[in-house]
Amino acid sequence: MKLKLSQIATVASVALSMLFVSCGEDKKSKADTLDSIADEVIATLNRMPEAMSSIKDKESAQAAADVIKEVGTELEDIAARLEKLDVPSDEEKKRIDKKIEDGIAGGDEKMGNLDPKVMADPEIQKIIGEAMQSFGETMKKVEPIFKKYGKDSNKES
């Protein structure tokens, strides 16, 4: 099955949206906080649209696919550290959610501006499609952790 530009952009957009409802903390050298993980989530997620927008040929598509896989691995690490924190109040969740949403806001636009001619190449579609599938599988694993700390956690209770 051939992946089309719109399908790749949709998958990436959904993946980004799944995380923007989360919150976080970070800095491996310092104690994790919700704000530090939120900053790390933003920086990590913003690498995907940057990588995707750099695709010009098969070689750059493979480089972008490597970044997408790295992002998935990093998000697993972030989720594991996030689980060690206390679940924040609803007010704190909303604040962190807004911070992340604002921080990744430009990603959808970059994903929507991918070169359709380049993305129509079957080899590039295969490379990116496999990376996005792997990323989606990772997101299914970490989503429950991020949702516990995000604004959608009350909807599932």
SERO-4910 file (N, C-alpha, C, O; in steps of 0.05 Angstrom, whole numbers):
BEGIN
 pado doro    nc1    nc2    nc3   cac1   cac2   cac3    cc1    cc2    cc3    oc1    oc2    oc3
  Met    A     17    -24      0      0      0      0     18     25      0     36     27     16
  Lys    A     12     43    -18     28     67    -20     19     88      0     -5     93      3
  Leu    A     38    100     14     32    122     32     33    148     16     51    152      0
  Lys    A     13    164     19     12    189      5     21    211     25     21    207     49
  Leu    A     28    234     14     37    256     30     16    262     52     24    267     75
  Ser    A     -9    263     45    -29    270     64    -31    249     87    -36    256    110
  Gln    A    -26    224     80    -26    203    101     -2    206    120     -5    204    144
  Ile    A     21    212    109     45    216    125     41    240    143     47    239    167
  Ala    A     31    262    131     26    286    147      5    281    169      8    291    191
  Thr    A    -16    266    162    -36    259    182    -25    243    205    -31    249    228
  Val    A    -10    222    199      2    206    220     20    222    238     19    220    262
  Ala    A     37    239    226     55    256    241     39    276    258     46    280    282
  Ser    A     18    287    247      2    306    262    -12    293    286    -13    304    307
  Val    A    -23    269    281    -36    254    303    -15    247    324    -21    250    348
  Ala    A      8    239    316     29    232    336     37    257    352     40    255    377
  Leu    A     39    279    339     46    304    354     23    312    372     27    320    395
  Ser    A     -1    309    363    -24    316    379    -27    299    404    -35    308    425
  Met    A    -20    273    400    -22    255    423     -4    264    446    -10    261    469
  Leu    A     19    276    439     37    284    460     32    312    470     39    319    492
  Phe    A     19    329    454     15    356    464     -4    356    487     -5    375    502
  Val    A    -20    335    490    -38    334    513    -24    324    538    -36    322    559
  Ser    A      1    318    535     16    308    558     30    331    572     28    355    564
  Cys    A     45    324    592     61    344    605     87    330    613     89    306    612
  Gly    A    106    346    621    131    333    626    151    348    643    144    368    655
  Glu    A    174    336    644    196    346    660    222    336    649    221    317    633
  Asp    A    244    347    656    269    337    645    294    347    657    294    359    679
  Lys    A    314    344    644    342    350    647    355    328    663    352    326    687
  Lys    A    369    312    648    381    288    659    401    295    681    405    279    699
  Ser    A    413    319    680    433    326    700    420    338    724    434    341    745
  Lys    A    395    346    723    381    358    745    356    342    752    349    324    737
  Ala    A    344    348    774    320    334    782    298    342    762    295    365    755
  Asp    A    283    321    753    261    326    735    238    342    748    232    337    771
  Thr    A    226    360    733    202    374    741    183    374    717    191    367    695
  Leu    A    158    380    722    139    381    700    148    401    679    146    395    655
  Asp    A    158    424    687    167    444    668    191    435    652    193    439    628
  Ser    A    210    422    665    234    414    651    227    391    631    238    390    609
  Ile    A    209    373    639    201    352    620    184    364    597    187    356    575
  Ala    A    168    383    603    152    397    582    171    409    562    167    407    538
  Asp    A    192    422    572    212    434    554    226    412    537    230    416    513
  Glu    A    232    389    549    244    368    534    225    355    514    233    348    492
  Val    A    200    352    521    180    342    502    178    360    478    177    351    455
  Ile    A    177    386    483    175    406    461    199    404    443    196    401    418
  Ala    A    223    404    454    247    402    438    248    376    422    256    375    399
  Thr    A    240    354    435    241    328    422    221    327    399    228    318    377
  Leu    A    197    335    404    176    334    384    182    352    360    176    346    337
  Asn    A    194    375    366    200    394    344    221    384    325    225    395    304
  Arg    A    236    363    333    256    351    315    243    337    292    254    335    270
  Met    A    218    326    296    205    311    274    198    329    250    206    322    228
  Pro    A    184    350    253    177    367    230    202    379    217    203    382    193
  Glu    A    222    385    233    248    395    222    260    373    204    268    379    182
  Ala    A    261    349    214    272    327    198    256    322    173    267    319    151
  Met    A    230    322    176    212    317    152    215    339    131    215    333    107
  Ser    A    218    363    140    220    385    121    247    386    106    250    400     87
  Ser    A    266    370    116    292    369    103    294    348     81    314    345     68
  Ile    A    272    333     77    273    311     58    273    322     29    255    337     21
  Lys    A    294    314     15    297    323    -13    302    299    -31    298    300    -55
  Asp    A    311    276    -19    318    252    -34    318    228    -15    312    231      8
  Lys    A    325    205    -26    325    181    -10    344    182     14    338    173     36
  Glu    A    367    194      9    387    196     31    377    213     54    379    206     77
  Ser    A    366    236     47    355    254     68    330    242     81    324    248    104
  Ala    A    315    226     66    292    212     77    301    192     98    289    189    119
  Gln    A    323    178     93    334    159    113    344    174    138    340    164    160
  Ala    A    356    197    134    365    213    157    341    222    173    342    221    198
  Ala    A    319    230    160    295    238    174    283    215    188    273    217    211
  Ala    A    283    191    176    272    167    189    288    160    214    276    152    234
  Asp    A    314    164    213    331    159    236    323    178    259    322    170    282
  Val    A    318    203    252    310    223    272    283    215    284    279    217    309
  Ile    A    264    207    268    238    199    278    241    176    297    227    176    318
  Lys    A    257    156    291    262    134    310    275    143    336    268    134    357
  Glu    A    294    162    333    307    173    357    287    187    375    287    185    399
  Val    A    269    202    362    249    217    377    232    197    393    226    202    416
  Gly    A    224    175    381    208    154    395    223    144    419    212    141    440
  Thr    A    248    138    415    265    127    437    267    148    460    264    141    483
  Glu    A    271    173    452    274    194    473    247    198    487    247    203    512
  Leu    A    225    195    473    199    199    487    193    176    506    181    180    527
  Glu    A    203    152    500    201    130    519    216    136    545    207    131    567
  Asp    A    240    147    541    257    155    565    243    177    581    242    176    605
  Ile    A    232    196    567    218    218    581    194    207    596    189    215    619
  Ala    A    179    190    584    155    178    597    162    163    622    149    165    642
  Ala    A    184    148    621    193    133    644    201    152    667    194    146    690
  Arg    A    213    174    661    220    194    681    195    208    691    194    215    715
  Leu    A    177    214    673    152    228    681    136    211    701    125    223    720
  Glu    A    136    185    698    121    168    716    131    170    745    116    163    763
  Lys    A    155    179    749    166    181    776    157    206    790    161    209    815
  Leu    A    144    224    776    134    249    788    106    245    799     91    227    790
  Asp    A     98    262    817     71    263    827     53    273    804     60    290    789
  Val    A     29    262    803      9    271    783      1    299    791     -7    304    814
  Pro    A      2    318    772     -4    346    779    -33    351    782    -50    335    774
  Ser    A    -39    375    794    -67    383    796    -78    389    768    -63    393    749
  Asp    A   -105    391    766   -117    397    741   -108    424    730   -103    428    706
  Glu    A   -104    444    748    -95    470    740    -66    469    729    -60    481    708
  Glu    A    -49    453    742    -22    450    733    -21    435    706     -5    442    688
  Lys    A    -38    415    703    -40    401    677    -47    420    655    -35    419    633
  Lys    A    -66    437    659    -75    456    638    -52    475    631    -48    481    607
  Arg    A    -37    484    651    -15    502    646      7    488    629     17    499    610
  Ile    A     14    464    637     35    449    622     25    442    594     40    444    575
  Asp    A      0    433    592    -12    427    566    -10    451    547     -2    447    524
  Lys    A    -16    474    557    -15    499    541     14    504    532     19    512    509
  Lys    A     32    501    551     60    505    545     70    487    522     83    496    503
  Ile    A     62    462    523     70    443    503     56    449    476     69    449    455
  Glu    A     31    454    478     15    460    454     28    484    439     31    484    415
  Asp    A     34    505    454     46    529    443     74    523    432     82    533    411
  Gly    A     88    506    446    116    500    438    118    483    412    139    485    399
  Ile    A     98    468    406     99    451    381     80    461    359     77    448    339
  Ala    A     69    484    363     49    495    345     58    497    316     42    493    298
  Gly    A     83    503    311     93    506    284     97    479    269    101    479    245
  Gly    A     96    457    283    101    431    271     81    423    250     89    413    229
  Asp    A     56    427    255     35    420    235     39    435    209     35    424    187
  Glu    A     46    461    211     50    477    187     73    466    171     71    464    147
  Lys    A     95    459    185    118    448    170    111    422    157    119    416    135
  Met    A     96    406    171     88    380    159     70    384    135     71    368    116
  Gly    A     53    404    136     35    409    114     50    421     89     38    422     67
  Asn    A     74    431     93     89    443     72    110    425     59    128    434     46
  Leu    A    108    399     64    127    380     52    123    381     22    101    384     11
  Asp    A    146    377      8    145    377    -22    130    353    -32    140    331    -29
  Pro    A    107    357    -45     91    334    -54    105    317    -75    101    293    -75
  Lys    A    122    329    -91    136    313   -112    156    295    -98    159    271   -106
  Val    A    170    305    -79    190    288    -64    175    266    -49    184    243    -50
  Met    A    154    274    -35    140    254    -19    124    234    -35    115    214    -24
  Ala    A    121    238    -61    108    219    -79    126    196    -87    117    176    -98
  Asp    A    152    199    -82    171    179    -89    166    154    -73    166    155    -48
  Pro    A    161    131    -85    154    106    -71    176     98    -51    170     87    -29
  Glu    A    201    102    -58    223     95    -39    222    112    -14    226    102      8
  Ile    A    218    138    -18    216    156      5    191    150     21    192    150     46
  Gln    A    169    144      8    145    136     23    150    112     40    141    111     63
  Lys    A    164     92     30    169     68     45    187     74     69    181     65     91
  Ile    A    208     89     65    227     96     87    212    111    109    214    104    132
  Ile    A    198    132    101    184    148    121    160    133    133    155    135    157
  Gly    A    146    118    117    124    103    127    132     83    148    118     81    169
  Glu    A    154     69    144    163     50    164    171     64    190    166     55    212
  Ala    A    185     87    187    193    102    211    168    113    226    168    112    251
  Met    A    148    122    212    124    132    225    108    110    238     96    114    259
  Gln    A    109     86    226     95     64    238    108     56    264     95     51    284
  Ser    A    135     56    264    150     50    288    144     71    310    140     65    333
  Phe    A    143     96    301    137    118    320    109    115    331    105    119    355
  Gly    A     90    108    314     63    104    324     61     82    344     46     84    364
  Glu    A     76     60    340     76     38    360     88     47    386     78     40    407
  Thr    A    109     64    385    120     75    409    100     92    424     97     91    448
  Met    A     86    109    408     66    127    420     44    111    434     34    120    455
  Lys    A     36     89    423     15     73    436     25     63    463      9     61    482
  Lys    A     51     58    466     62     49    491     63     71    512     57     67    535
  Val    A     71     95    503     75    116    523     51    134    527     50    149    546
  Glu    A     32    133    509      9    150    511     -6    149    538    -12    170    549
  Pro    A    -10    125    549    -24    124    575     -9    139    597    -21    151    615
  Ile    A     18    139    596     34    153    616     30    183    612     25    197    632
  Phe    A     33    192    587     29    221    583      1    230    589     -3    252    599
  Lys    A    -19    214    582    -46    222    588    -52    225    618    -68    242    626
  Lys    A    -39    208    634    -43    210    663    -34    237    673    -45    247    694
  Tyr    A    -16    250    659     -6    276    668    -17    298    651     -9    322    654
  Gly    A    -36    292    632    -46    312    614    -76    318    618    -89    305    635
  Lys    A    -86    336    603   -113    346    606   -134    325    600   -157    329    608
  Asp    A   -128    304    585   -148    285    578   -151    263    599   -168    245    596
  Ser    A   -135    264    620   -136    242    640   -163    240    654   -172    218    661
  Asn    A   -177    263    658   -203    262    671   -225    250    653   -244    239    663
  Lys    A   -222    252    627   -242    242    609   -243    212    609   -264    201    603
  Glu    A   -221    199    616   -221    170    615   -227    158    642   -228    133    644
  Ser    A   -231    173    662   -237    163    689   -265    154    691   -274    144    712
***
